[in-house]
Amino acid sequence: MKMLSLCSGIGGADLAAEWAGIQVVGQVEIDTFCTRVLQQHWPQVARMRDIREVRGDEFGEIDLLVGGFPCQPFSQAGKRKGRSDERNLWPEIRRILGKTLPRWFVGENVPGLLSVDAGQVFGGIIADLDALGYHVAWAVYGAHEVGASHRRDRLFIVAYSGREQSQRRGSIGALEAKKRSSPEKGPQWERIWHATEHSSAMAQHRTRAGCSVAQPRVGRMPYGLPTGMDRYQSPAQPGESQYLWEPPRTTTQRDPNRAKRLKALGNAIVPQQIFPIFQSIVEIERRQEQ
């Protein structure tokens, strides 16, 4: 599978994709410090700075598009301007999706995206994906559920079109999009969550425009403690080890790039958090080829 990474940051999603056997063929990131990190770890990957300049054909045909678009317009820690925030890059991601029409899309953001503007922003995203011919599922779960020492709840949106290579060369007509009223709930689609142990974070399974917005969920319990949390011991504190094989976890040492590093880490996708999604996508693709 070939993946295009938008709003790549320091490549957290890209690293997880490679763990799953997915080839990263393109990255788009505007931050100078982050692009230096990407260049160091992915020197052979084509890269662009401004997402607004991406036409969609620069990286060839892709199977998966991933976008951890900026969370500031939707974060509880900010002013939550939503669609009016100039940092809202969803329209650009939607445009590129419409040009490239990959079979899969994975988006990442803060859980606040579900409720900003009374759910209208999130509902608009689901409607956009539906109009492009995608079936959509979404989930909220934390990095602490995969062994991290901080909670870091994140919303993951997974969209699947089922289009074959030949079908993606044309555009999806409005009539065809209207016919796609509900997702396929067969075993292949369900597997995107049930193939993982924290698959129960699934929140909704409908894609019709105007459907009710899901409440945030963690595990099987809305607003509660997730199932499976006891798989990991309590997150390690600074100076302690999470596992017997790792050295004690420490804070960042003083260096000239400390602030930039912390900012980049704060905006990054935790690789272990998104990896099960990629792993499930690869498994579905492999089964469909058999």
Secondary structure as a PSIPRED ss2 file (coil, helix, strand):
# PSIPRED VFORMAT (PSIPRED V4.0)

   1 M C   1.000  0.000  0.000
   2 K E   0.000  0.000  1.000
   3 M E   0.000  0.000  1.000
   4 L E   0.000  0.000  1.000
   5 S E   0.000  0.000  1.000
   6 L E   0.000  0.000  1.000
   7 C C   1.000  0.000  0.000
   8 S C   1.000  0.000  0.000
   9 G C   1.000  0.000  0.000
  10 I C   1.000  0.000  0.000
  11 G C   1.000  0.000  0.000
  12 G H   0.000  1.000  0.000
  13 A H   0.000  1.000  0.000
  14 D H   0.000  1.000  0.000
  15 L H   0.000  1.000  0.000
  16 A H   0.000  1.000  0.000
  17 A H   0.000  1.000  0.000
  18 E H   0.000  1.000  0.000
  19 W H   0.000  1.000  0.000
  20 A C   1.000  0.000  0.000
  21 G C   1.000  0.000  0.000
  22 I C   1.000  0.000  0.000
  23 Q E   0.000  0.000  1.000
  24 V E   0.000  0.000  1.000
  25 V E   0.000  0.000  1.000
  26 G E   0.000  0.000  1.000
  27 Q E   0.000  0.000  1.000
  28 V E   0.000  0.000  1.000
  29 E C   1.000  0.000  0.000
  30 I C   1.000  0.000  0.000
  31 D C   1.000  0.000  0.000
  32 T H   0.000  1.000  0.000
  33 F H   0.000  1.000  0.000
  34 C H   0.000  1.000  0.000
  35 T H   0.000  1.000  0.000
  36 R H   0.000  1.000  0.000
  37 V H   0.000  1.000  0.000
  38 L H   0.000  1.000  0.000
  39 Q H   0.000  1.000  0.000
  40 Q H   0.000  1.000  0.000
  41 H H   0.000  1.000  0.000
  42 W C   1.000  0.000  0.000
  43 P C   1.000  0.000  0.000
  44 Q C   1.000  0.000  0.000
  45 V C   1.000  0.000  0.000
  46 A E   0.000  0.000  1.000
  47 R E   0.000  0.000  1.000
  48 M E   0.000  0.000  1.000
  49 R C   1.000  0.000  0.000
  50 D C   1.000  0.000  0.000
  51 I H   0.000  1.000  0.000
  52 R H   0.000  1.000  0.000
  53 E H   0.000  1.000  0.000
  54 V C   1.000  0.000  0.000
  55 R C   1.000  0.000  0.000
  56 G C   1.000  0.000  0.000
  57 D C   1.000  0.000  0.000
  58 E C   1.000  0.000  0.000
  59 F C   1.000  0.000  0.000
  60 G C   1.000  0.000  0.000
  61 E C   1.000  0.000  0.000
  62 I C   1.000  0.000  0.000
  63 D C   1.000  0.000  0.000
  64 L E   0.000  0.000  1.000
  65 L E   0.000  0.000  1.000
  66 V E   0.000  0.000  1.000
  67 G E   0.000  0.000  1.000
  68 G C   1.000  0.000  0.000
  69 F C   1.000  0.000  0.000
  70 P C   1.000  0.000  0.000
  71 C C   1.000  0.000  0.000
  72 Q C   1.000  0.000  0.000
  73 P C   1.000  0.000  0.000
  74 F C   1.000  0.000  0.000
  75 S C   1.000  0.000  0.000
  76 Q C   1.000  0.000  0.000
  77 A C   1.000  0.000  0.000
  78 G C   1.000  0.000  0.000
  79 K C   1.000  0.000  0.000
  80 R C   1.000  0.000  0.000
  81 K C   1.000  0.000  0.000
  82 G H   0.000  1.000  0.000
  83 R H   0.000  1.000  0.000
  84 S H   0.000  1.000  0.000
  85 D C   1.000  0.000  0.000
  86 E C   1.000  0.000  0.000
  87 R C   1.000  0.000  0.000
  88 N C   1.000  0.000  0.000
  89 L C   1.000  0.000  0.000
  90 W H   0.000  1.000  0.000
  91 P H   0.000  1.000  0.000
  92 E H   0.000  1.000  0.000
  93 I H   0.000  1.000  0.000
  94 R H   0.000  1.000  0.000
  95 R H   0.000  1.000  0.000
  96 I H   0.000  1.000  0.000
  97 L H   0.000  1.000  0.000
  98 G H   0.000  1.000  0.000
  99 K H   0.000  1.000  0.000
 100 T H   0.000  1.000  0.000
 101 L C   1.000  0.000  0.000
 102 P C   1.000  0.000  0.000
 103 R C   1.000  0.000  0.000
 104 W E   0.000  0.000  1.000
 105 F E   0.000  0.000  1.000
 106 V E   0.000  0.000  1.000
 107 G E   0.000  0.000  1.000
 108 E E   0.000  0.000  1.000
 109 N E   0.000  0.000  1.000
 110 V C   1.000  0.000  0.000
 111 P H   0.000  1.000  0.000
 112 G H   0.000  1.000  0.000
 113 L H   0.000  1.000  0.000
 114 L H   0.000  1.000  0.000
 115 S C   1.000  0.000  0.000
 116 V H   0.000  1.000  0.000
 117 D H   0.000  1.000  0.000
 118 A H   0.000  1.000  0.000
 119 G H   0.000  1.000  0.000
 120 Q H   0.000  1.000  0.000
 121 V H   0.000  1.000  0.000
 122 F H   0.000  1.000  0.000
 123 G H   0.000  1.000  0.000
 124 G H   0.000  1.000  0.000
 125 I H   0.000  1.000  0.000
 126 I H   0.000  1.000  0.000
 127 A H   0.000  1.000  0.000
 128 D H   0.000  1.000  0.000
 129 L H   0.000  1.000  0.000
 130 D H   0.000  1.000  0.000
 131 A H   0.000  1.000  0.000
 132 L C   1.000  0.000  0.000
 133 G C   1.000  0.000  0.000
 134 Y C   1.000  0.000  0.000
 135 H E   0.000  0.000  1.000
 136 V E   0.000  0.000  1.000
 137 A E   0.000  0.000  1.000
 138 W E   0.000  0.000  1.000
 139 A E   0.000  0.000  1.000
 140 V E   0.000  0.000  1.000
 141 Y E   0.000  0.000  1.000
 142 G E   0.000  0.000  1.000
 143 A H   0.000  1.000  0.000
 144 H H   0.000  1.000  0.000
 145 E H   0.000  1.000  0.000
 146 V H   0.000  1.000  0.000
 147 G C   1.000  0.000  0.000
 148 A C   1.000  0.000  0.000
 149 S C   1.000  0.000  0.000
 150 H C   1.000  0.000  0.000
 151 R C   1.000  0.000  0.000
 152 R C   1.000  0.000  0.000
 153 D E   0.000  0.000  1.000
 154 R E   0.000  0.000  1.000
 155 L E   0.000  0.000  1.000
 156 F E   0.000  0.000  1.000
 157 I E   0.000  0.000  1.000
 158 V E   0.000  0.000  1.000
 159 A E   0.000  0.000  1.000
 160 Y E   0.000  0.000  1.000
 161 S C   1.000  0.000  0.000
 162 G C   1.000  0.000  0.000
 163 R C   1.000  0.000  0.000
 164 E C   1.000  0.000  0.000
 165 Q C   1.000  0.000  0.000
 166 S H   0.000  1.000  0.000
 167 Q H   0.000  1.000  0.000
 168 R H   0.000  1.000  0.000
 169 R H   0.000  1.000  0.000
 170 G C   1.000  0.000  0.000
 171 S C   1.000  0.000  0.000
 172 I C   1.000  0.000  0.000
 173 G C   1.000  0.000  0.000
 174 A H   0.000  1.000  0.000
 175 L H   0.000  1.000  0.000
 176 E H   0.000  1.000  0.000
 177 A H   0.000  1.000  0.000
 178 K H   0.000  1.000  0.000
 179 K H   0.000  1.000  0.000
 180 R C   1.000  0.000  0.000
 181 S C   1.000  0.000  0.000
 182 S C   1.000  0.000  0.000
 183 P C   1.000  0.000  0.000
 184 E C   1.000  0.000  0.000
 185 K C   1.000  0.000  0.000
 186 G C   1.000  0.000  0.000
 187 P H   0.000  1.000  0.000
 188 Q H   0.000  1.000  0.000
 189 W H   0.000  1.000  0.000
 190 E H   0.000  1.000  0.000
 191 R H   0.000  1.000  0.000
 192 I H   0.000  1.000  0.000
 193 W H   0.000  1.000  0.000
 194 H H   0.000  1.000  0.000
 195 A C   1.000  0.000  0.000
 196 T C   1.000  0.000  0.000
 197 E C   1.000  0.000  0.000
 198 H C   1.000  0.000  0.000
 199 S H   0.000  1.000  0.000
 200 S H   0.000  1.000  0.000
 201 A H   0.000  1.000  0.000
 202 M E   0.000  0.000  1.000
 203 A E   0.000  0.000  1.000
 204 Q E   0.000  0.000  1.000
 205 H C   1.000  0.000  0.000
 206 R C   1.000  0.000  0.000
 207 T C   1.000  0.000  0.000
 208 R C   1.000  0.000  0.000
 209 A C   1.000  0.000  0.000
 210 G C   1.000  0.000  0.000
 211 C C   1.000  0.000  0.000
 212 S C   1.000  0.000  0.000
 213 V C   1.000  0.000  0.000
 214 A C   1.000  0.000  0.000
 215 Q C   1.000  0.000  0.000
 216 P C   1.000  0.000  0.000
 217 R E   0.000  0.000  1.000
 218 V E   0.000  0.000  1.000
 219 G C   1.000  0.000  0.000
 220 R C   1.000  0.000  0.000
 221 M E   0.000  0.000  1.000
 222 P E   0.000  0.000  1.000
 223 Y C   1.000  0.000  0.000
 224 G C   1.000  0.000  0.000
 225 L C   1.000  0.000  0.000
 226 P C   1.000  0.000  0.000
 227 T C   1.000  0.000  0.000
 228 G C   1.000  0.000  0.000
 229 M H   0.000  1.000  0.000
 230 D H   0.000  1.000  0.000
 231 R H   0.000  1.000  0.000
 232 Y C   1.000  0.000  0.000
 233 Q C   1.000  0.000  0.000
 234 S C   1.000  0.000  0.000
 235 P C   1.000  0.000  0.000
 236 A C   1.000  0.000  0.000
 237 Q C   1.000  0.000  0.000
 238 P C   1.000  0.000  0.000
 239 G C   1.000  0.000  0.000
 240 E C   1.000  0.000  0.000
 241 S C   1.000  0.000  0.000
 242 Q C   1.000  0.000  0.000
 243 Y C   1.000  0.000  0.000
 244 L C   1.000  0.000  0.000
 245 W C   1.000  0.000  0.000
 246 E C   1.000  0.000  0.000
 247 P C   1.000  0.000  0.000
 248 P C   1.000  0.000  0.000
 249 R C   1.000  0.000  0.000
 250 T C   1.000  0.000  0.000
 251 T C   1.000  0.000  0.000
 252 T C   1.000  0.000  0.000
 253 Q C   1.000  0.000  0.000
 254 R C   1.000  0.000  0.000
 255 D C   1.000  0.000  0.000
 256 P C   1.000  0.000  0.000
 257 N C   1.000  0.000  0.000
 258 R H   0.000  1.000  0.000
 259 A H   0.000  1.000  0.000
 260 K H   0.000  1.000  0.000
 261 R H   0.000  1.000  0.000
 262 L H   0.000  1.000  0.000
 263 K H   0.000  1.000  0.000
 264 A H   0.000  1.000  0.000
 265 L H   0.000  1.000  0.000
 266 G H   0.000  1.000  0.000
 267 N H   0.000  1.000  0.000
 268 A C   1.000  0.000  0.000
 269 I C   1.000  0.000  0.000
 270 V C   1.000  0.000  0.000
 271 P H   0.000  1.000  0.000
 272 Q H   0.000  1.000  0.000
 273 Q H   0.000  1.000  0.000
 274 I H   0.000  1.000  0.000
 275 F H   0.000  1.000  0.000
 276 P H   0.000  1.000  0.000
 277 I H   0.000  1.000  0.000
 278 F H   0.000  1.000  0.000
 279 Q H   0.000  1.000  0.000
 280 S H   0.000  1.000  0.000
 281 I H   0.000  1.000  0.000
 282 V H   0.000  1.000  0.000
 283 E H   0.000  1.000  0.000
 284 I H   0.000  1.000  0.000
 285 E H   0.000  1.000  0.000
 286 R H   0.000  1.000  0.000
 287 R H   0.000  1.000  0.000
 288 Q H   0.000  1.000  0.000
 289 E H   0.000  1.000  0.000
 290 Q C   1.000  0.000  0.000
